[in-house]
Amino acid sequence: MVTPTHTPPLVRSLCWLLCSIIGLIASPSLTAEPATDKAVALDLSKTGMPFPVHKFRNLAKQKRNIPNELDGDYKLMIVAFQRWHQELVDTWFPAGDLLEQQYKQTGKTFRYYEIPTIYPMGPIRRSMLNSGMRRGVKTKAARERTYTIYIDKWPFRKSLHIPNEKDIHLFLVDKQGKVVWRCQGKHSKENESSLRQFLKKQMR
């Protein structure tokens, strides 16, 4: 039996709400998408590109290069853009926990990470947001796998072929930082099966 390492969905949702309020006070354009989004066609099936490298602290206050310094031979990056996306992210926790346990004793390891994205802001406002997130995430494991990144989101999304901020996107990244598998949206049996089949081939 796998012990849950995540925070109840309601608490996480309230945490995101607090962060959104602070963020909107900090920056009125926090959730605004650039007009260029509608003019660019992106390929939702594209893989092979590097996952963008950024250096940020997780909710356990550990500073890491993402994704290069994160644990795992294969890392599932669950990228979210909106407060309500947390409920979609939560649907992947059981599968993520099971896969981490399954590959724990093998020669290669699997880890999954939550990557909420927010537009850039100053260190004081960023600290307020991180503190708000930390209050809603109590377990050590959940704090260590949650990296809120403060970035110009359009170039980030363009590099990963994410057309808009309407859904969550998942990227499986190898040790070289390359995207080798991807999917979109809340957990489904089909997407989990696809991920498992891919990992089974790579982790023989």
Buried (B, 14 or more C-beta within 10 A) or exposed (E): EEEEBBBEBEBBBBBBBBBBEBBEEBBEEBBEBBEEBEEEEBEEEEBEEBBBEBEBBBBBEEEBEBBBEBEBBBBBBBBBBBBEBBBBBBBBBBBBBEBBEBBEEEEEBBBBBBBBBBBEBEEEBBEBBBEBBBEBBEEEBBBBBBBBBBBEBBEBBBBBBBBEBEBBBBBBBBEEBBBBBBBBBBBEEEBBEBBBEBBEEBBE
